[in-house]
Amino acid sequence: MTHHPQIWQILFNQDQRARLDTAFTPLDNSQYPAETQEFAVFQRLVGSGATAQFPVWGALSWRFGEKTGMSGHNLISVVQQSPDVDVFYMNPFPHIEALFVSPWWHGEVAHPEFLDVSSAFLGAAGLDGSDLHRLTAARDFSMCNYFVGGPRFWQSYLPFVEQALQRADLHMPPDLRDKMHSVDADWRKLHHASTYIPFILERLFTVFLHTQGRHLKVQKIPSPLGEANMSETLRDLRNMKDVAVLTRSTKVLDMWQEKRATYFRQTSNAAWCDRYLEPMLAAPVQW
């Protein structure tokens, strides 16, 4: 990997320009709305030839610094220090790593019937549906498109996602395919009427890392802000889950499940626990 990454920062209106990081290159996406959101930006950059002279590149949200607490200069420095890494990525929400079996289970809490839609997507795309329930270590947990990669990554990742999308649209049951393309995913109106697609694609990165991308050299960069906001209880939960993954110990898994249930019952109301926690506890866990 070259020592000079090119990182664009995506803005959707001019009010956001003042909040961009000066270490990145502004990328105005206001005229290119797309259901796949950031993934469409990646495709457009490659298709236009903009990335041809930059083997190592990324395109990040205008909220990157706000969500991660990391400056552009710091991110570029990390990338430059490890020229042999194929892809760097970040998860600005490490508390989710502590509390959910997988990124997909978090999606179930945030988007109605997310597991049903995602299961149909993975099956139609020819991918392993058990990934929904795979106990995912913190090192493999990804929740957004915060990554910077070299040619080995981009030349593998982009076709992987494109093929998954094409197969899903061809082979999903029509009712679930229609739901996937509906704005039901954004019932709280927090994501500008997004469909299920961008939330599935964000989590598909984790699937890619242990399938088609398993031979790549990967480095996860901690999120300074996310880590600073982690309580001791959440750190213990994350560590416990990581030990369970490493040792495949059902005893440690049960301890994590119990401690997690206690945490949710202390921090969430009874209706939330009935709706989400009980199904979590009853669901199978894959190693």
LINURMO-V844192 format. One record per residue. RES is the residue in one small letter. SS is DSSP state (helix for helix, strand for strand, loop for the rest). OMEGA is omega in degrees with one decimal (none if undefined). D_LAST is the distance of its C-alpha to the last C-alpha in Angstrom with 1 decimal. Layout:
res ss omega d_last
RES SS OMEGA D_LAST
RES SS OMEGA D_LAST
//
This chain:
res ss omega d_last
m loop -179.9 32.2
t loop -177.6 35.6
h loop -173.2 36.7
h loop -179.4 38.0
p loop 172.2 35.5
q strand -178.4 36.9
i strand 174.0 35.3
w strand 173.5 36.6
q strand -170.1 36.3
i strand 171.8 36.5
l strand -176.4 39.0
f loop 171.1 39.8
n loop -172.1 43.2
q helix 177.6 45.8
d helix -177.9 45.2
q helix -174.0 42.0
r helix -178.0 43.7
a helix -177.4 44.9
r helix -179.9 41.4
l loop 178.6 40.2
d loop -175.3 39.5
t loop 177.4 42.5
a loop 179.9 40.3
f loop 178.0 38.8
t strand -179.9 40.7
p strand 178.6 41.3
l strand -177.4 40.2
d strand -178.6 41.9
n loop -173.5 39.8
s loop -177.9 42.0
q loop -174.5 43.4
y loop 178.2 40.1
p loop -179.0 38.2
a loop -179.8 35.2
e loop -177.1 32.4
t loop 173.3 29.8
q loop -174.1 31.4
e helix -179.6 30.3
f helix 176.2 29.0
a helix 176.4 32.5
v helix 177.9 33.9
f helix -178.9 31.9
q helix -178.7 33.3
r helix 179.3 36.8
l helix 178.7 36.9
v helix -177.5 35.9
g helix -179.5 38.2
s loop -176.9 41.1
g loop -176.5 40.9
a loop -177.4 40.5
t loop -171.9 37.6
a loop -177.8 39.5
q loop -178.6 41.0
f loop -179.3 37.9
p loop 179.3 35.1
v loop -174.9 33.0
w strand 175.1 32.9
g strand 175.8 31.3
a strand -169.9 32.5
l strand 177.2 31.5
s strand 175.3 32.3
w loop -179.9 35.6
r loop -176.0 33.7
f helix -178.0 31.7
g helix 179.9 33.7
e helix -176.3 33.9
k helix -173.8 30.2
t helix -173.9 29.1
g loop -179.8 32.3
m loop 177.7 32.4
s loop 176.8 35.6
g helix 179.7 35.9
h helix 179.2 37.6
n helix 178.6 34.8
l helix 179.7 32.2
i helix 178.8 34.5
s helix 178.6 35.0
v helix -179.4 31.3
v helix -178.5 31.1
q helix -177.1 34.3
q helix -176.7 33.1
s loop -175.0 30.3
p loop -178.5 31.8
d loop -178.7 29.2
v loop -179.1 26.4
d loop 178.7 25.7
v strand 172.5 24.4
f strand 176.4 24.5
y strand -177.7 22.9
m loop 169.7 23.0
n loop -178.0 21.5
p loop -175.9 24.4
f loop -175.9 22.5
p helix 177.6 20.4
h helix 178.3 20.6
i helix 176.2 18.3
e helix -177.1 15.6
a helix -165.7 16.2
l helix -174.2 16.4
f loop 178.6 13.9
v loop -176.5 10.2
s loop 174.4 11.0
p helix -178.4 14.5
w helix 179.3 14.8
w helix 173.1 14.8
h helix 178.5 17.5
g helix 179.3 19.3
e helix 179.0 19.5
v helix -174.1 21.5
a helix -172.4 23.7
h loop -174.8 24.5
p loop 176.8 25.3
e loop -175.9 23.2
f helix -179.0 21.1
l helix 178.0 17.9
d helix -179.6 20.3
v helix -177.9 22.0
s helix 177.7 18.9
s helix 178.0 17.4
a helix 178.6 20.8
f helix -177.0 21.0
l helix 179.6 17.8
g helix -179.6 18.9
a helix -179.7 22.4
a loop -179.2 21.5
g loop 179.9 19.7
l loop -172.5 16.3
d loop -179.5 13.0
g helix 179.5 13.0
s helix 176.9 9.4
d helix 179.4 9.3
l helix -173.7 11.1
h helix -178.4 8.4
r strand 178.5 5.6
l loop -169.4 5.7
t loop 178.7 8.3
a loop -178.9 10.3
a helix -176.9 14.0
r helix -177.2 14.9
d helix -171.5 13.3
f loop 178.5 14.5
s loop -175.9 17.5
m loop -178.0 19.7
c loop -175.6 23.0
n loop 178.9 24.8
y loop 177.3 25.8
f strand 177.1 25.6
v strand -173.4 28.2
g strand 175.9 27.8
g loop -173.3 29.7
p helix 179.9 30.6
r helix 177.1 27.6
f helix -172.7 25.4
w helix -178.2 27.8
q helix 177.6 28.8
s helix -174.3 25.2
y helix -176.1 23.9
l helix 177.2 26.9
p helix 178.3 27.0
f helix -178.8 23.3
v helix -179.9 23.8
e helix -179.9 27.2
q helix 178.2 26.1
a helix 178.9 23.3
l helix -178.9 26.0
q helix -178.9 28.5
r helix 179.8 26.3
a helix -179.7 25.1
d helix -179.8 28.8
l helix -164.9 29.8
h helix 179.2 27.4
m loop 170.5 26.2
p loop -173.6 27.9
p helix -177.5 31.1
d helix 179.9 30.6
l helix 175.4 27.1
r helix 178.7 28.4
d helix 178.6 31.4
k helix 179.9 29.4
m helix -179.3 27.2
h loop 179.8 30.6
s loop 178.8 32.0
v helix 174.5 32.5
d helix -179.3 30.8
a helix -175.6 28.0
d helix -176.1 30.5
w loop 177.8 31.8
r loop 178.5 32.5
k loop 179.0 34.5
l loop -170.0 32.9
h loop 174.3 32.1
h loop 176.2 35.4
a loop 177.2 34.5
s loop 171.5 31.4
t loop 178.3 29.7
y loop -171.9 26.0
i helix -177.3 26.0
p helix -179.4 25.9
f helix 173.4 23.1
i helix -176.7 20.9
l helix 177.6 22.0
e helix -177.6 21.2
r helix 179.4 17.5
l helix 177.4 17.7
f helix 178.7 18.2
t helix 176.1 14.5
v helix 179.1 13.8
f helix -175.0 16.8
l helix -178.4 15.7
h loop 174.9 12.8
t loop -176.7 14.9
q loop -178.0 18.7
g loop -172.3 18.8
r loop -179.9 16.6
h loop -179.7 19.8
l loop 172.7 21.3
k loop -171.1 22.0
v strand 174.0 20.7
q strand 175.1 21.9
k strand -179.3 20.9
i loop 178.3 24.1
p loop 176.1 24.0
s loop -176.1 25.9
p helix -178.0 28.9
l helix 179.7 29.7
g helix 179.6 26.2
e helix -179.4 25.7
a helix -177.9 29.1
n loop 179.8 28.4
m loop 176.0 25.3
s loop 178.1 26.4
e helix 178.8 25.6
t helix 179.5 23.5
l helix 176.8 21.4
r helix 178.6 21.1
d helix 178.9 20.0
l helix 179.9 17.3
r helix 179.1 16.0
n helix -179.6 16.3
m helix 179.0 14.6
k helix 178.3 11.5
d helix 177.3 11.6
v helix 178.2 12.1
a helix 178.0 9.2
v helix -176.3 7.0
l helix -174.0 9.6
t helix -174.1 10.0
r loop -178.0 6.9
s loop 177.0 9.7
t helix 177.7 9.9
k helix 179.1 13.4
v helix 176.9 12.7
l helix 179.3 10.4
d helix 177.5 13.4
m helix 178.1 15.7
w helix -179.9 14.3
q helix -178.5 14.4
e helix -179.5 18.0
k helix 178.1 19.2
r helix 178.8 18.1
a helix 177.7 19.8
t helix -179.9 22.9
y helix -178.2 22.9
f helix -179.3 22.9
r helix 178.3 25.5
q helix -173.2 27.7
t helix -178.1 27.5
s loop -178.7 27.5
n loop -175.1 29.9
a helix -179.6 29.4
a helix 178.1 29.5
w helix -178.5 26.6
c helix 177.8 24.6
d helix -175.1 25.5
r helix -171.8 24.7
y helix -173.9 21.4
l helix -177.5 20.1
e helix 173.6 20.4
p helix 176.9 18.4
m helix -177.0 15.6
l helix -178.6 15.6
a helix -174.1 15.9
a loop 175.1 13.1
p loop 175.5 10.0
v loop 178.0 6.7
q strand 177.0 3.8
w loop none 0.0
//
